[in-house]
């Protein structure tokens, strides 16, 4: 039996009260942050580290995620508009307040920019708190794929990040966009990221305390952005800036991160024995 195309017409707004609307995307993002935070707390306890510093790291990670993701999206995918209206990068409305303003939120985010922003946020907080940024980056990186899974499910509910037209029986028709059956590339990415998270977290549990610095983030970068590079071939053009390009912006932004991941995994590190888990004084 051949499956019919899947008709997708989900309202991206989960709940609306007056001018306040809660979107599915926001809900999934909050779930991903909460689960990642609980996993990081578990890692701190498992490796006998003081947990008092986690909250400040959480704030810097969130700031890096949003600032990095927003900047790279605006300047890489829509440079002509945002260079002309730079304040629209940081304000969630279009138009003039009190005249013709309309709330648009921050729907444009780049996963590549978020990854770089998170690392920079961790480094800044490590300098501020005099803690090990390499250890923290390695651990936080493990949950990047988990966040990516929920983000792509949110994209599906928003009917965005569309795939190329397809005649496959599992193709989605995004009614809110057009009547064209398309690759559900959001699901492809979401499932890939979920599998990567499960693999990387299992790898961490086996190697924790014996890994070389940067090994976990190297593994995550290599797997996430290699899969992202391949899946970009199934995506429709996301921006006018990609017109006429042999590789799209997602390809170009993925290549440096794949190279960094490979370099971190393959670089030789001389040491006499396994790393001993450090026990810090409870704060």
Phi and psi in degrees as a GROMACS rama.xvg file:
@    title "Ramachandran Plot"
@    xaxis  label "Phi"
@    yaxis  label "Psi"
@TYPE xy
-91.3665  127.708  UNK-2
-70.3057  143.922  UNK-3
-78.1789  164.186  UNK-4
-61.731  151.037  UNK-5
-91.4339  120.799  UNK-6
-86.8351  123.53  UNK-7
-117.834  114.132  UNK-8
-139.98  43.8899  UNK-9
-78.7597  134.39  UNK-10
-70.5267  123.415  UNK-11
-66.4219  -15.4397  UNK-12
-92.3743  119.114  UNK-13
-76.8026  -44.6027  UNK-14
-149.919  135.986  UNK-15
-134.558  127.88  UNK-16
-129.065  106.428  UNK-17
64.2893  -125.778  UNK-18
-88.2467  -3.85546  UNK-19
-96.5397  126.318  UNK-20
-127.883  134.341  UNK-21
-106.052  120.694  UNK-22
-97.0268  151.561  UNK-23
-55.5138  -40.9448  UNK-24
-56.4805  -46.7336  UNK-25
-63.3565  -39.8857  UNK-26
-62.2704  -47.5297  UNK-27
-63.3821  -37.3216  UNK-28
-64.996  -42.9176  UNK-29
-64.5252  -39.0403  UNK-30
-61.4645  -42.7504  UNK-31
-64.7456  -39.4428  UNK-32
-65.4456  -43.0026  UNK-33
-64.0885  -47.5417  UNK-34
-62.8938  -41.0828  UNK-35
-63.4647  -41.9594  UNK-36
-61.5333  -44.2968  UNK-37
-64.2884  -37.9722  UNK-38
-64.6991  -41.4515  UNK-39
-64.6839  -41.5324  UNK-40
-58.1285  -43.154  UNK-41
-60.9258  -40.8791  UNK-42
-64.45  -43.1995  UNK-43
-58.6933  -44.5139  UNK-44
-69.4202  -38.8736  UNK-45
-64.0741  -36.0804  UNK-46
-100.056  13.6262  UNK-47
57.896  49.6913  UNK-48
-112.541  152.06  UNK-49
-65.4423  130.985  UNK-50
-90.7664  -7.80652  UNK-51
-61.8169  -22.847  UNK-52
-85.9712  -9.96222  UNK-53
-61.1903  -40.0561  UNK-54
-64.4849  -40.5252  UNK-55
-67.0762  -37.2496  UNK-56
-63.0484  -39.6112  UNK-57
-59.1099  -42.0139  UNK-58
-65.2951  -42.8046  UNK-59
-69.2307  -35.4731  UNK-60
-64.4236  -46.0859  UNK-61
-63.737  -41.93  UNK-62
-62.4197  -44.3987  UNK-63
-64.1863  -39.4304  UNK-64
-60.7896  -49.1521  UNK-65
-75.0131  -43.45  UNK-66
-66.6225  -48.0048  UNK-67
-64.3056  -44.4433  UNK-68
-63.269  -40.3401  UNK-69
-69.6734  -46.4687  UNK-70
-62.3169  -46.581  UNK-71
-67.1172  -39.094  UNK-72
-60.719  -50.2945  UNK-73
-64.4292  -41.8193  UNK-74
-87.0482  -21.6054  UNK-75
-94.8053  -39.6137  UNK-76
-97.8039  -28.7642  UNK-77
-135.877  52.5446  UNK-78
-63.9895  -37.4972  UNK-79
-61.3145  -43.7067  UNK-80
-70.3813  -49.1061  UNK-81
-76.7213  -22.7943  UNK-82
-72.8701  -26.5451  UNK-83
-81.0759  -35.594  UNK-84
-126.002  71.1698  UNK-85
-62.6307  -29.4834  UNK-86
-66.7988  -20.9515  UNK-87
-69.9183  -11.1035  UNK-88
-66.2199  -37.1998  UNK-89
-108.519  -17.073  UNK-90
-98.8637  139.372  UNK-91
-87.788  19.7869  UNK-92
-134.735  161.895  UNK-93
-117.565  145.331  UNK-94
94.8962  -168.95  UNK-95
-103.474  127.319  UNK-96
-58.1236  134.05  UNK-97
83.6137  -5.21671  UNK-98
-120.602  -74.7253  UNK-99
-133.353  26.6531  UNK-100
-68.5818  142.578  UNK-101
-137.415  136.474  UNK-102
-75.3515  128.141  UNK-103
-122.028  -14.0633  UNK-104
72.0784  -158.388  UNK-105
-123.901  65.8505  UNK-106
-78.5965  -21.9026  UNK-107
-87.3738  108.077  UNK-108
-137.347  142.112  UNK-109
-108.068  125.665  UNK-110
-63.8366  -34.7229  UNK-111
-63.5937  -45.6822  UNK-112
-65.4884  -37.2125  UNK-113
-63.191  -40.4026  UNK-114
-60.9846  -46.1149  UNK-115
-66.7582  -41.3166  UNK-116
-62.8392  -38.8989  UNK-117
-63.0269  -45.6123  UNK-118
-61.0113  -45.0773  UNK-119
-63.954  -38.5866  UNK-120
-62.7214  -41.6598  UNK-121
-64.6424  -42.9096  UNK-122
-61.773  -44.2566  UNK-123
-62.1582  -43.2749  UNK-124
-71.0893  -32.3598  UNK-125
-64.6581  -40.7371  UNK-126
-63.4798  -43.0309  UNK-127
-64.9051  -38.2726  UNK-128
-100.763  -0.544249  UNK-129
56.5749  47.1349  UNK-130
-118.937  175.791  UNK-131
-83.3463  109.842  UNK-132
-75.0827  -31.1452  UNK-133
-64.8375  -45.4961  UNK-134
-59.5072  -43.9095  UNK-135
-69.9793  -43.4482  UNK-136
-59.2289  -42.9869  UNK-137
-58.5046  -40.4813  UNK-138
-78.0838  -44.19  UNK-139
-65.0542  -35.0059  UNK-140
-57.4044  -29.7053  UNK-141
-57.7233  -27.0434  UNK-142
-102.312  1.81995  UNK-143
-57.5766  -46.8635  UNK-144
-62.7667  -32.4994  UNK-145
-66.2709  -44.189  UNK-146
-63.076  -41.7295  UNK-147
-59.3212  -37.4789  UNK-148
-58.6269  -50.5624  UNK-149
-68.8218  -34.7947  UNK-150
-62.0736  -45.0349  UNK-151
-68.0603  -33.1737  UNK-152
-64.241  -39.7186  UNK-153
-62.2952  -39.7945  UNK-154
-61.3328  -38.2143  UNK-155
-61.357  -45.1197  UNK-156
-67.6507  -25.0756  UNK-157
-85.9383  -4.3532  UNK-158
53.5821  50.5653  UNK-159
-134.293  173.724  UNK-160
54.6563  60.6032  UNK-161
-77.0138  153.19  UNK-162
-89.8  172.134  UNK-163
-73.1095  157.442  UNK-164
-55.3521  144.337  UNK-165
-148.668  148.844  UNK-166
-107.362  14.142  UNK-167
-68.0194  148.502  UNK-168
-65.0674  -20.4487  UNK-169
-96.9443  12.901  UNK-170
-63.8379  147.97  UNK-171
-101.873  138.651  UNK-172
-102.444  110.471  UNK-173
-86.8227  93.0568  UNK-174
-56.823  -33.8845  UNK-175
-74.1292  -7.43443  UNK-176
-110.719  -57.8778  UNK-177
-163.983  -170.553  UNK-178
-108.403  22.8246  UNK-179
-93.0477  123.597  UNK-180
-65.5781  133.269  UNK-181
-135.425  157.103  UNK-182
-59.6246  128.904  UNK-183
-78.5982  68.4022  UNK-184
-64.1683  -24.419  UNK-185
-60.987  -41.529  UNK-186
-70.2685  -38.9336  UNK-187
-55.7139  -49.7584  UNK-188
-66.1374  -43.881  UNK-189
-57.9995  -47.0401  UNK-190
-67.4793  -37.4467  UNK-191
-62.2851  -44.8011  UNK-192
-66.2783  -37.7399  UNK-193
-63.7802  -43.4857  UNK-194
-64.0133  -39.9596  UNK-195
-64.6917  -42.0502  UNK-196
-60.1397  -47.4427  UNK-197
-60.7925  -43.2056  UNK-198
-65.0318  -47.6398  UNK-199
-66.7599  -38.0745  UNK-200
-69.0367  -36.9378  UNK-201
-64.6988  -40.226  UNK-202
-62.6148  -42.4756  UNK-203
-59.5625  -45.1721  UNK-204
-62.6735  -29.1932  UNK-205
-82.4453  -31.4818  UNK-206
-105.597  -11.0734  UNK-207
-52.953  127.821  UNK-208
92.1207  -13.6433  UNK-209
-118.962  -1.44115  UNK-210
-78.8243  156.949  UNK-211
-85.3545  149.685  UNK-212
-54.728  131.175  UNK-213
87.3169  -0.234812  UNK-214
-67.9141  -42.8413  UNK-215
-68.7638  -44.461  UNK-216
-67.9913  -33.1289  UNK-217
-61.4947  -43.5173  UNK-218
-62.9315  -44.6487  UNK-219
-63.595  -47.6755  UNK-220
-59.2696  -44.8377  UNK-221
-62.6026  -48.8455  UNK-222
-71.2193  -44.5012  UNK-223
-65.3499  -48.5445  UNK-224
-84.742  -16.6192  UNK-225
-70.4032  -43.9352  UNK-226
-66.6611  -38.7195  UNK-227
-61.9623  -42.5345  UNK-228
-58.9275  -46.339  UNK-229
-66.6921  -41.5621  UNK-230
-73.6231  -17.8965  UNK-231
-61.2969  -25.9654  UNK-232
-67.5437  -18.5815  UNK-233
-92.9761  -3.13668  UNK-234
-92.4757  144.516  UNK-235
-72.8407  162.724  UNK-236
-60.1902  128.661  UNK-237
-91.8308  -17.9823  UNK-238
-155.257  151.898  UNK-239
-62.9356  -24.1655  UNK-240
-65.2085  -18.5218  UNK-241
-87.713  -3.25613  UNK-242
-59.4707  128.401  UNK-243
80.3369  0.495234  UNK-244
-84.4494  136.442  UNK-245
-67.0919  -41.7833  UNK-246
-114.531  141.19  UNK-247
-82.6805  179.829  UNK-248
-64.2197  -34.7083  UNK-249
-61.3097  -39.2676  UNK-250
-61.4247  -50.397  UNK-251
-64.3664  -37.1332  UNK-252
-75.5979  -24.0453  UNK-253
-77.3852  -34.2874  UNK-254
-56.6509  -48.9209  UNK-255
-61.4275  -35.5353  UNK-256
-71.9873  -32.9988  UNK-257
-64.0435  -43.3214  UNK-258
-63.0552  -43.3945  UNK-259
-62.0693  -43.3358  UNK-260
-60.3563  -44.4903  UNK-261
-62.1904  -43.2619  UNK-262
-62.1489  -41.2417  UNK-263
-67.8075  -35.8532  UNK-264
-74.898  -36.6832  UNK-265
-93.7304  -14.8001  UNK-266
-65.3741  135.617  UNK-267
-75.0751  140.353  UNK-268
-130.235  121.196  UNK-269
-89.4913  127.501  UNK-270
-155.096  158.937  UNK-271
-81.528  -29.1498  UNK-272
-163.698  -176.128  UNK-273
-65.0477  149.582  UNK-274
-67.426  133.918  UNK-275
-88.4423  133.47  UNK-276
-64.3763  127.516  UNK-277
-83.4282  134.262  UNK-278
-103.385  118.532  UNK-279
-101.332  155.458  UNK-280
-69.6811  131.287  UNK-281
-62.8301  135.231  UNK-282
